[in-house]
Amino acid sequence: MTRGYPEIESQHCYDERHVQKQLNDLAVGETAHFDRAEVDHDTAGFLRAIGLTRHSEVRLCKAGEPCIIQVRSTRIGLSRPVASRIFVVPIASAQPGR
């Protein structure tokens, strides 16, 4: 069963004024804030363990399979199916007044 990231319960961290993207749709080098993940319980626990939590900053280092992201000072490889279920808000879109 797929459900929202347990601590967020599919609630968006940002409102509709912010452009939301799937993680794997970011451009290489683009930075975004985590919004939500629609993954199973075990995957949600893994994402929290690597530091992907509400409003955390993530940078796409490599697109494709695996999708390599940087969370804080750690680079992590994610499968394409997992990356496509993680939703982020690009930093430029998250700035006030934009």
Summary of the structure (lengths in Angstrom):
residues: 98
radius of gyration: 12.3
end to end distance: 35.8
largest distance: 37.7
contacts: 280
relative contact order: 0.26
helix: 20%
strand: 35%
